[in-house]
Amino acid sequence: MDFWEMSGRAREVRALYAELEVRRDGRAWSVTELMNGFTGDVGDLAKLIGAHTGSRPGPVDLAAALGHELADCLWSVLVIADAVGVDLEHAFTTTMDDLEHHVRSQLPSA
């Protein structure tokens, strides 16, 4: 699956959640609520990383749990970018180019 397919799939699932939220709460989540959900997912991921490094207990299938939580976090990033109108593919490419240039400028010349 390429980036645009992932983004489209994230939008489809977000639309389903929005429908559920409207039925349950009378309105879809705001971008602030999406961000709060993402923050919770990052906290869950942090706990699993702690289990991965041995500093805390974890689930029996840690690899599956890590994969799930990383996918949850990626979904949140894709959904939030869409909600605030950021072209994430462009932003990612530009940011990686900038970071690469910065890091290379800090390394000794070969």
Buried (B, 14 or more C-beta within 10 A) or exposed (E): EEEEEBBBEBEEEBEEBBEEBEEEEEEBBEEEEBBEBBEEBEEBBEBBBEBBEEEEEBEEEEEEBBEBBBEBBEBBBBBBBBBEEEEBEEEEEEEEEEEEEEEEEEEEEE
